[in-house]
Amino acid sequence: MPNLIHHIVDTSKTDVGSVTPLVQGLIAELADRGFSCSLNHAMDDPHETGIEATREADVVHIHACNYEAMIGAAWLAKRLGKPFVISPAGELAAAAIRRHPWRVRWRGMLYERRTIGRASVMLGQNDAEAEALRQRYRREVSVLPYGISSERANVERKAPDVAPSAGRNDRCVLMLAPIEPKTGCATLLKAFAEIGPDANDWRLVIAGSDRGEYRKMLEAAIRRKGGGDRVELLTANDEKAEDALLAKADVLVAPSLEAGHATSILKAASLGVPILASRQVLPDALDKAVVACEADRAGIREGLRRMVKLTDQERSELIERAKGVIRETLDWRILADQYVSLYNSLA
């Protein structure tokens, strides 16, 4: 049995789109099972700290780091002779890699196959991501998603300190994700406008951290379309703000166009918010407990139309099914055992 598992994430920030809160939940469950864990933030912590922690580790697990950080962490683990696990959570998709500067992509061409491709184990968050990784690296890829800490399921939904505009009585479709193209926020805006009268009693709230200048572009598009009375863009930079928004949401939508981790989906499921999600980002276990859609404009539009036309009873049934999946499958108390078996197999 390994004594020390070293986990690597991009950053210590826990804003919308961060995998860090999920990894922290895993670490807590591993501690209860007798594992020691260290956590390195690749973009924040001193380089020397990461080197020393990797040197001391029995197993290294790289979680959803960006391409450059992933190459560096994998190269170091390989150089020090440490077994290492990679959970890319979308960061090794071809589209994600193309967004990096050419210098990073050039380095990737030199080192990717000899480092990332040689991981002891590579994990996909769902079948779709796993198959894409198999095609890219011509190797075995297992499906092992992230979970959520069980105590979230016992949090009572209540009025938040921070919420969408006060005085609004219509129902809220909430998207919690970084405001950038890959999360599908622009596609969602178009789809929401296209469902017509079915959405008359609904408003759309997109909340997350801004990536580049994309928020300004979305705001300009909303003004041009005259949708300011039904669409809001809000900032949510930490878990407290996210939970406050979820407390008021009637539906959580995760229309990601690319593979990724399901942080907002897991939070919504544990808190009793019905979910519409694209199959790119949806954990396989939740497929029958949400309204699932294809990751394109037509799929998101029809998924939205279906969701807003459900009765309250039908949405309640979705909530109960999703809570059941969390309790029985995606609760860290259960899911962590699969990670324990994985780490033990590498010791």
N, C-alpha and C positions, 0 to 999 in steps of 0.2 A: 504493500500500500504506500503510495507517495505521501510524503510528509508535507510538502509545500507546493501549492498550485499558484503560479504567478499569472495574474490576469492583466491584460493590456487593453485599454480603451483610448479613444481619441483625447477626451477632455474630461475634466471634473464637472463641467456644467451639466445641469439636469434640465435644460430647456426642452421645449417640444422637439421631438425627433431624436433625442439622445437615448442611447442604449444603456447609459450608466446606471439609472435606477434599477433596471432589470438585472444587471450584473451584480449590483450591490445586494439584491435579494438572493441571488444564487450564492454569493459568498457567505451570507448569513446562514443559509441552510447547510452549506458545506461545513461551516464552523460547528454546527450542532452535530455533525457526523464525525467530528474529530479531525477535520482537515485544517491545516493552517493555510492562509491565503494572503498574498500581497496584491496590491493594485497599483498599476502604473498608468499615468495619464500621458500618453505619448507626446501630445502637443503642449503640455504644461510643465511637466516635471523635468528636472535636470537630466541630461543624457546619462551622466554617470550613475544616477540612481537606478535608471532602467537597466543598465549593464550589470550592476551588482545584484539587483533582484533576479535577473535572468540567470546569473551565475549560480545563485543559491537555490533556484527552483528545481523541483523534480519534474514538473510538467508546466509548460507555458501555454496559455490560452489567449489568442488574439481575437478581440471582439469588435467587429464592425469598424475597424480603423480605416481611414482613408488610404488610398492606394500607396502613397509614398511611405506613410507610417507603417503600413502592413509589410511592405518589402523590407524596411529597416528592421522591424521586430523579427520577421521570419529569418532574415540573414543572420542576425545575432544569435537566435536560438540554434540555428543550424551550425554556426561556427563553434558554439560552446557545447555542441553535442546533446542538446536538450530535446526531448520529444515535444512537439508543439502541435496545437490544435488551432484551426482557423474557422471562425464563424463569420463569413464576409458580410452577411445581411445586406446584400445588394452592392457592396463596394467593389466587387470584382466583375460586375456586369460590364459589357463592352461600352455601353453608353456612359456609365459612371467613369470609366477610365479615360474616355475621350474628352471629358471635361477638364482634365488636368493639363497644365502647361506642357509644351512639347518636350522640355527637358526631363520632366517626370516620366512621360511616356517612353522616351528614349532609354532612360535608366531601366524602366520596366522591361523593355525588350531584351536588355542584357541580363537581368537578374530574375525576372518573374518566374520562369519555368524552373530555374535552379533553386529557388527559395520558396516562394508561395506554393508552387506546384509540387514541392517535395514535403509538404506538411505531413505529419504522421497521420492526421485525420482532418478531413475537410467536412464541414457541416452546412447543410442548407436549412433555411427556415421553413421551407415547405417543399412539396414535390416539384413545383415549377422552378424554383431556384436551384434545387439539387440537380435537375436534369440539365439546366443551362451550364452549371459548373462541370458536369460530366462531359458535356460536349466541348467545353473550352479546354479542359485540362486532360481529357482522356484518362480519367482515373475514377476510382470509387469515391462516391460522395454519399454520406448518410444524411438523413433528415432528423434533426434534433432542434426543436425551436426553443425560444426563451419562454419563461413563465413569469408569473407575478406572485408576490408575497401574499399569503393567505389572509393576513390581517386587513388587506384592502377590501375583501369581500364583506367585512363587518362594518365598514364605514357607512354611516347613514347619510343619504343625500339630503342636503339642506341648503338654505339660501346662502349664496356666496358673498364674500367681501368685494369681489370683482366680478362683474357680469356684463353681458351685452346691454345696450342702451335701455335705461329704465323707462317704464311706462309702456313697453311693448307687450301686447297680449297675444300676438301670433306666435306660432310654434317655431322652435329653433332647430335648424339643421346645423350642426357644428363640425367643422374640420379643424383638427389639431395637428399641425405639421409645419415644418419650415416653409416659408413663403418662397418657393423656387419652382421652376418648371417640372422637375421630375416627380414632385408630390401630387401633381395633377390639379393644382388649384385653378389654373386658367381653364382647363378642360371642364372642371366642375362648374365654374361660373357660366360657361356657355351652355352646359347641360341643364343647369338650373333655369336659365332663361327660356330654354326650349320646351320645358314641360308644361308651360302655359297655365291655364286656369286650375289645374290640379294642385298647383303650389300657391294659390292665392292666400291661404291662411298660414303660410310659412315664410320664414326669413332665413337667410344664409349668413353664418358667421364663420369667417376663416381667421384662425388665431395661431400665431407662431412667431418665431424669430425671423427677421429679415435676412435674406441671403443676397448680397449685392444690392442692386437697384431694382430688383424685381417688384417689390411692393409698390413703388411709385408707378410702375407700368400698369399694375393691376388697378390701382386707384384711378389712374387716368382712363382706363377702359371702362370702369364702373361709371364714371362721370359721363363719358360719351354715350353710354347705353341708357343713362337715366335710371340706374338701379340703386342709387344711394339710399332710397327709403326701404329697400329689402335686403341689402347686402352690406355687411360690415367687415372691415379688416381690423383686427385687434392684435396687440402684442401680448405674447405669453412667454416669458423668459424663465419660468421656474415651475416646479411641481405644484406649488400653492396656487398659482394663477391657473394652471391647467385644471386642477380639481375644482376650483371655483367655477370655471366655465362648464365643466362636465355636470356640475350640480344643477345647472339650469337648462341643460340640453335635452331636447326631446329625441334627437337622433344624432349619432356620431357617424360621420362619413369619412372613410379612408380610401380615396380614389387614386392611390399611387400608381403611376405609370410604369414603375420599375420595382424590382424586388427590394425588400428592406425588412427591418424589424418591426414588430407589431405593437410598439409601446402604447399608442393611443387606443388601439383595439382592445388590448388586454385590460387597460384601465377602465374603459367603458364597460366591458363585459363584467368586471368585478363590481362595478358600481351600479349596474342595472340600467344601462343606457342601450337601447336597440341600435344595431350597427348595420351600415351599408359599407362593404369593403370590396376592393378589387382583388381578384385572385392572385395578383402579383405579390401582395403583401399579407394575405390572409393565412393564418395558421390552418393547416388541413383539418385539425380536430374541430374547428369552429364552422366548417363549411355548411352544416345543416342548422346552425344556430344564429345565422345572420342572413341578410340579403346580400348574396354574392353577385358580383358583376365582372364583366370583362374590362380590361384596362384601356378603354378607348371612349371617345365621346358618346357614341351610340350606346355602349354598354352602361356607362355611368348614367346617362339620361334615362334609360329604361329602368335601371335599378332605383334611381331616385323616384321615378313615377310610381313604381311598385311600392316603395317604402311609404310615401306620403299618402297613398290610397289604402294602406292597411288600416284596419280598425284598431282601436285601443286594445281590444282583447287579443288581436293577432300580434301586436307589438309586445304585449305582456308575455305571450307565449314564447316569442323569440328571446326575451330577457331571461326567462326561466331556463330555457335550453342553454343559453350562453353561460349563465351562472353554474349550471350543472357541469358543463365542460371545464370551466375553471376549477371547480371543486375536485373533479374526478381525473383530470388529465393535465391541465396547465397550471395548477397550483405548484409553487416551488416545493412544497412539502412532498409532493409526489414526483414531480419531474426531476428534481435534483438527484434522485436515485439513479437515473439513467446517466447523468453526468459522473456520478461516483463510479459506476461500472466502466465508463469510458476512461476516466483517469487511471483507475486500477489496471486496466488492460495495457496501459502505456508504461507503467512503472517497471 
